[in-house]
Amino acid sequence: MKKNYNYARLDRGNFEYAPNIIYIGNTQIINASAEEYTLLGWLPIIKTEHPEEDENSYYTPVYTEENGKIIQRWKRYEVNV
Protein backbone atom coordinates (compact mmCIF):
# COMPACT_ATOMS: atom_id res chain seq x y z
CA MET A 1 0.00 0.00 0.00
CA LYS A 2 1.30 3.45 -0.88
CA LYS A 3 1.96 5.84 1.96
CA ASN A 4 1.47 9.54 2.52
CA TYR A 5 4.81 10.79 3.82
CA ASN A 6 3.32 14.07 5.06
CA TYR A 7 1.15 12.53 7.81
CA ALA A 8 1.84 9.98 10.51
CA ARG A 9 0.98 8.87 14.01
CA LEU A 10 2.80 7.48 16.99
CA ASP A 11 1.17 4.44 18.55
CA ARG A 12 2.89 3.43 21.81
CA GLY A 13 6.15 4.84 20.48
CA ASN A 14 5.85 3.20 17.06
CA PHE A 15 5.99 5.61 14.11
CA GLU A 16 3.59 4.90 11.25
CA TYR A 17 3.10 6.85 8.00
CA ALA A 18 -0.48 7.46 6.89
CA PRO A 19 -1.89 5.50 3.96
CA ASN A 20 -2.27 7.31 0.66
CA ILE A 21 -5.92 6.23 0.42
CA ILE A 22 -8.07 6.61 3.53
CA TYR A 23 -11.59 5.49 4.38
CA ILE A 24 -14.19 7.48 6.26
CA GLY A 25 -17.11 5.15 6.82
CA ASN A 26 -17.64 3.36 3.52
CA THR A 27 -16.15 6.22 1.49
CA GLN A 28 -12.72 5.80 -0.08
CA ILE A 29 -10.82 9.10 -0.25
CA ILE A 30 -7.87 9.69 -2.55
CA ASN A 31 -5.88 12.92 -2.01
CA ALA A 32 -7.54 13.54 1.35
CA SER A 33 -7.42 16.97 2.94
CA ALA A 34 -5.55 17.81 6.14
CA GLU A 35 -8.89 17.87 7.98
CA GLU A 36 -9.75 14.35 6.80
CA TYR A 37 -6.38 12.97 7.90
CA THR A 38 -6.70 14.73 11.26
CA LEU A 39 -10.23 13.34 11.71
CA LEU A 40 -8.74 9.84 11.54
CA GLY A 41 -5.92 10.62 13.98
CA TRP A 42 -3.11 11.27 11.49
CA LEU A 43 -0.92 14.27 12.26
CA PRO A 44 1.21 16.43 9.95
CA ILE A 45 4.94 15.73 10.03
CA ILE A 46 7.32 18.64 10.59
CA LYS A 47 10.52 17.50 8.90
CA THR A 48 13.96 18.85 9.75
CA GLU A 49 17.19 18.86 7.80
CA HIS A 50 19.41 15.82 8.22
CA PRO A 51 22.59 16.80 10.11
CA GLU A 52 25.88 16.46 8.32
CA GLU A 53 27.52 13.14 9.07
CA ASP A 54 31.21 12.51 9.45
CA GLU A 55 33.34 9.37 9.63
CA ASN A 56 32.82 9.11 13.39
CA SER A 57 29.04 9.34 13.59
CA TYR A 58 25.69 8.79 11.92
CA TYR A 59 22.11 9.95 12.62
CA THR A 60 18.72 8.29 12.70
CA PRO A 61 15.35 10.06 12.81
CA VAL A 62 13.40 10.25 16.07
CA TYR A 63 9.77 11.35 16.13
CA THR A 64 7.76 12.96 18.94
CA GLU A 65 4.20 14.26 19.10
CA GLU A 66 3.90 17.91 20.10
CA ASN A 67 0.95 20.28 19.83
CA GLY A 68 -0.93 18.14 17.31
CA LYS A 69 2.10 17.56 15.06
CA ILE A 70 4.76 14.89 14.62
CA ILE A 71 8.20 16.49 14.96
CA GLN A 72 11.23 14.86 13.33
CA ARG A 73 14.52 15.20 15.16
CA TRP A 74 17.83 13.41 14.77
CA LYS A 75 19.71 11.16 17.19
CA ARG A 76 23.48 11.02 16.80
CA TYR A 77 25.38 7.75 17.18
CA GLU A 78 29.13 7.42 17.53
CA VAL A 79 30.88 4.90 15.30
CA ASN A 80 33.34 2.72 17.16
CA VAL A 81 36.42 2.42 14.99
N, C-alpha and C positions, 0 to 999 in steps of 0.2 A: 504494500500500500504506500502510495506517495505521501510525503509529509509536508507540512507547512512549517518552514524553519523560522517563522516570525512569531509563533505562539507556542507555548509549552505549559507544563504544570509540573509541580513537584509533589510526588505522592510518597510520603514517609521517607523523604530524602532521595527518592529516585526521580531523575529528570526524564521527561517524556515529551517529545515534540508532538504537536497537534497533527491530526490527519488532514490531508488536503481536502477531502470531502467529509462534511459533517452531516449529521442527521438531527433534526429537531422534530420529535414525534415521528411520523411516517414520511416526512419531507426530506429529501436529499438535497443538500445545498453545496454547490460548487462555487468557489470564489466568495466565501462567506465574509460578512462584514466583521469589524472589530466587535460590535455589539453582540453578534451571533456567537462568536468564539467565547466572549466573556460570559454570556448566558450559560454556556456549557462548562464553565470553569477553566477555560484556557486563558492564559495571561500573556500579554506582549513581552517579548524578550528585548532587553536593552543590552546590546552587544558592545563590547569594548575591544580596543585594538590589542592584538597579541603582542606581548612584550618581546623584545629582541633576545634571542637565545645566544648563548656562547658555548664553547666546548665543555664548560664545566657545569652546565645546567640545562634544564628543559622545563616547559610549563604545560599544565593541563587546565582545562576550564573547570570552574567551580560555579555552581548556580545557587542563588538564594532568592527567596521571595520577599519583596519589600514594597509596601504601599501599592499593592495590586499589580506588581510587575515582577518579572523574573530578571534578575541582574546577573550578568556574566562577569566573573572575575577570574583571575589567573593564579594558580598555585605553583610556586617555583620548587623544583626538585634539584638537588645537587647530584651530579654524576660522580660516582666513585671510580677514579682512574687508578 
